[in-house]
């Protein structure tokens, strides 16, 4: 009984993860790495989120400069990665 329930939850989770565009996942991971870098090397604490905001904005600004649209969802994915690290710091 419990085994089937856990399998359904696992399958649902894997389905959700597979539905995320790979580009958005890269933005999320980039936010994680940037925040972790500034948190660990510069001991910025919760302020490690600030460089993530700048990096995400600059990336989307460069995309717009190249003729693509400013993708707010990609920007939010970058921020979400940084926010996760900032929450761990708290």
C-alpha positions as CSV (number, residue, x, y, z in Angstrom):
1,X,0.0,0.0,0.0
2,X,2.7,2.5,1.1
3,X,5.0,1.4,-1.7
4,X,2.4,2.3,-4.4
5,X,1.8,5.7,-2.8
6,X,5.5,6.6,-2.8
7,X,5.9,5.4,-6.4
8,X,3.0,7.6,-7.5
9,X,4.6,10.6,-5.7
10,X,8.0,9.8,-7.3
11,X,6.5,9.4,-10.7
12,X,4.6,12.7,-10.3
13,X,7.8,14.5,-9.2
14,X,9.8,13.1,-12.1
15,X,7.1,14.1,-14.6
16,X,7.2,17.7,-13.2
17,X,11.0,17.9,-13.4
18,X,10.9,16.6,-17.0
19,X,8.4,19.3,-17.9
20,X,10.8,22.1,-17.0
21,X,12.6,23.6,-20.0
22,X,16.3,22.8,-19.9
23,X,17.2,26.5,-20.2
24,X,15.2,27.4,-17.1
25,X,16.9,24.6,-15.2
26,X,20.3,26.1,-16.3
27,X,19.1,29.5,-15.0
28,X,18.1,28.0,-11.7
29,X,21.5,26.2,-11.3
30,X,23.3,29.4,-12.3
31,X,21.5,31.2,-9.5
32,X,22.5,28.5,-7.0
33,X,26.1,28.6,-8.1
34,X,26.4,32.4,-8.0
35,X,24.8,32.7,-4.6
36,X,26.8,29.8,-3.1
37,X,30.1,31.3,-4.5
38,X,29.4,34.7,-3.0
39,X,28.2,33.2,0.3
40,X,31.2,30.9,0.7
41,X,34.0,33.0,-0.6
42,X,33.0,36.5,0.5
43,X,30.9,35.5,3.5
44,X,28.0,37.7,2.3
45,X,25.4,35.8,4.2
46,X,21.9,36.5,3.0
47,X,23.3,39.3,0.8
48,X,24.6,36.7,-1.6
49,X,21.2,37.1,-3.3
50,X,22.2,40.6,-4.6
51,X,24.8,39.4,-7.2
52,X,22.2,36.9,-8.4
53,X,19.8,39.7,-9.2
54,X,22.5,41.6,-11.1
55,X,23.7,38.5,-13.0
56,X,20.1,37.5,-14.0
57,X,19.3,41.0,-15.1
58,X,22.5,41.4,-17.1
59,X,22.0,38.0,-18.8
60,X,18.4,38.9,-19.9
61,X,19.6,42.4,-20.9
62,X,22.2,40.8,-23.1
63,X,19.6,38.5,-24.6
64,X,17.4,41.5,-25.4
65,X,20.4,43.3,-26.9
66,X,21.0,40.3,-29.2
67,X,17.4,40.6,-30.5
68,X,15.7,38.1,-28.2
69,X,13.0,39.0,-25.7
70,X,13.6,39.7,-22.1
71,X,12.3,36.5,-20.6
72,X,10.9,37.2,-17.1
73,X,10.5,33.5,-16.4
74,X,14.2,32.8,-17.0
75,X,15.0,35.8,-14.8
76,X,12.7,34.4,-12.1
77,X,14.3,31.0,-12.4
78,X,17.7,32.6,-11.7
79,X,16.4,34.4,-8.7
80,X,14.8,31.3,-7.4
81,X,18.1,29.5,-7.4
82,X,19.8,32.4,-5.5
83,X,16.9,32.6,-3.1
84,X,17.2,29.0,-2.2
85,X,20.8,29.5,-1.1
86,X,19.8,32.6,0.8
87,X,17.1,30.7,2.6
88,X,19.7,28.0,3.6
89,X,21.9,30.7,4.9
90,X,19.1,32.0,7.2
